[in-house]
Structure formats: structure tokens, C-alpha cells
Amino acid sequence: KPRHPVFHAYFLRRIREGKTKPQALVCIMRRAVRIIYGMMKTKSEYRPYETD
């Protein structure tokens, strides 16, 4: 069972695009860092958005 459905969907999309699992994990980590930086910059809480 995935811990975070939005990130899991993003991971699966990257796998379908031809990335390897380690490459897809790096994509997830980079996305998480961008989200965290944005939260710190705007002093806001995390509000996930649903894709699909």
C-alpha cells in the first residue's frame, strides 16, 4: 500500500515514461524538495492536490 497516493501516482507515471526505479525515486525527491521549499518560502501548510 503506497504511503502517499499522489507521489505514488507520480512514481508510476515516471516508470511508464521509461525511467528506472532509482531515477523515478530521484524525481520524487526533487519534487518533494521543491514542495518543502515553497512551503518554507510562503510559510504555508502542505495541501496536496489530486491529479487525474
ZAZA-351386 format. One line per field, with one value per atom (N, C-alpha, C): chain; y, x, z. Coordinates in nm, 2 decimals, padded with zeros to 4 digits. Layout:
unit: A,... .
v: Y,... .
u: X,... .
w: Z,... .
END
This chain:
unit: A,A,A,A,A,A,A,A,A,A,A,A,A,A,A,A,A,A,A,A,A,A,A,A,A,A,A,A,A,A,A,A,A,A,A,A,A,A,A,A,A,A,A,A,A,A,A,A,A,A,A,A,A,A,A,A,A,A,A,A,A,A,A,A,A,A,A,A,A,A,A,A,A,A,A,A,A,A,A,A,A,A,A,A,A,A,A,A,A,A,A,A,A,A,A,A,A,A,A,A,A,A,A,A,A,A,A,A,A,A,A,A,A,A,A,A,A,A,A,A,A,A,A,A,A,A,A,A,A,A,A,A,A,A,A,A,A,A,A,A,A,A,A,A,A,A,A,A,A,A,A,A,A,A,A,A .
v: -00.12,00.00,00.12,00.21,00.33,00.43,00.49,00.58,00.71,00.76,00.89,00.87,00.86,00.83,00.92,01.05,01.15,01.12,01.10,01.07,00.93,00.84,00.70,00.71,00.79,00.81,00.87,00.97,01.04,00.94,00.85,00.75,00.65,00.61,00.51,00.58,00.71,00.78,00.79,00.82,00.82,00.69,00.58,00.44,00.41,00.45,00.44,00.52,00.63,00.71,00.66,00.55,00.48,00.50,00.57,00.58,00.45,00.44,00.32,00.36,00.26,00.29,00.39,00.37,00.48,00.62,00.62,00.75,00.81,00.73,00.78,00.82,00.76,00.80,00.93,00.96,01.09,01.20,01.17,01.26,01.29,01.19,01.21,01.30,01.27,01.35,01.50,01.52,01.66,01.73,01.66,01.72,01.75,01.66,01.69,01.81,01.82,01.93,02.06,02.07,02.19,02.22,02.12,02.15,02.20,02.14,02.19,02.33,02.36,02.49,02.59,02.56,02.65,02.67,02.57,02.58,02.67,02.66,02.74,02.88,02.90,03.04,03.12,03.05,03.11,03.09,03.02,02.99,02.93,02.83,02.77,02.63,02.57,02.42,02.34,02.22,02.13,02.10,02.13,02.10,02.02,01.89,01.81,01.84,01.83,01.84,01.71,01.67,01.55,01.56,01.47,01.47,01.36,01.37,01.27,01.29 .
u: 00.09,00.00,00.09,00.07,00.15,00.13,00.23,00.22,00.15,00.18,00.13,00.08,-00.06,-00.11,-00.07,-00.05,-00.01,00.13,00.22,00.36,00.37,00.28,00.28,00.24,00.14,00.09,00.20,00.27,00.38,00.49,00.52,00.62,00.59,00.46,00.42,00.42,00.39,00.39,00.53,00.63,00.77,00.82,00.77,00.81,00.76,00.63,00.57,00.64,00.70,00.77,00.91,00.95,01.08,01.19,01.16,01.26,01.28,01.40,01.42,01.37,01.36,01.31,01.39,01.53,01.61,01.59,01.58,01.56,01.43,01.32,01.19,01.19,01.27,01.28,01.35,01.45,01.51,01.42,01.33,01.23,01.13,01.10,01.01,01.08,01.21,01.28,01.29,01.32,01.33,01.20,01.09,00.96,00.93,00.96,00.94,01.02,01.14,01.22,01.16,01.11,01.05,00.93,00.85,00.73,00.76,00.86,00.91,00.96,01.04,01.10,00.98,00.89,00.77,00.70,00.68,00.61,00.69,00.82,00.90,00.90,00.91,00.91,00.78,00.67,00.54,00.48,00.55,00.51,00.36,00.34,00.21,00.22,00.10,00.10,00.09,00.12,00.11,-00.04,-00.07,-00.21,-00.19,-00.20,-00.18,-00.30,-00.27,-00.37,-00.38,-00.50,-00.52,-00.51,-00.43,-00.42,-00.51,-00.55,-00.64,-00.78 .
w: 00.00,00.00,00.00,-00.10,-00.10,00.02,00.07,00.18,00.14,00.02,-00.03,-00.17,-00.19,-00.32,-00.44,-00.41,-00.51,-00.56,-00.47,-00.50,-00.57,-00.53,-00.59,-00.73,-00.76,-00.90,-00.98,-00.93,-01.00,-01.02,-00.93,-00.94,-01.06,-01.06,-01.16,-01.30,-01.30,-01.43,-01.48,-01.40,-01.44,-01.49,-01.42,-01.46,-01.60,-01.63,-01.76,-01.87,-01.83,-01.92,-01.96,-01.89,-01.92,-01.82,-01.71,-01.61,-01.53,-01.48,-01.39,-01.25,-01.16,-01.03,-00.95,-00.96,-00.89,-00.95,-01.08,-01.14,-01.10,-01.10,-01.06,-00.91,-00.83,-00.69,-00.68,-00.76,-00.76,-00.80,-00.90,-00.94,-00.83,-00.75,-00.63,-00.53,-00.50,-00.40,-00.45,-00.57,-00.62,-00.61,-00.64,-00.63,-00.48,-00.39,-00.25,-00.20,-00.25,-00.21,-00.26,-00.38,-00.43,-00.35,-00.31,-00.23,-00.10,-00.03,00.10,00.09,-00.01,-00.02,-00.04,-00.12,-00.14,-00.01,00.07,00.19,00.29,00.29,00.38,00.33,00.20,00.15,00.17,00.16,00.18,00.32,00.40,00.54,00.54,00.45,00.44,00.48,00.49,00.52,00.40,00.41,00.29,00.26,00.13,00.08,-00.05,-00.04,-00.17,-00.26,-00.39,-00.49,-00.56,-00.60,-00.66,-00.81,-00.87,-01.02,-01.07,-01.19,-01.26,-01.23 .
END
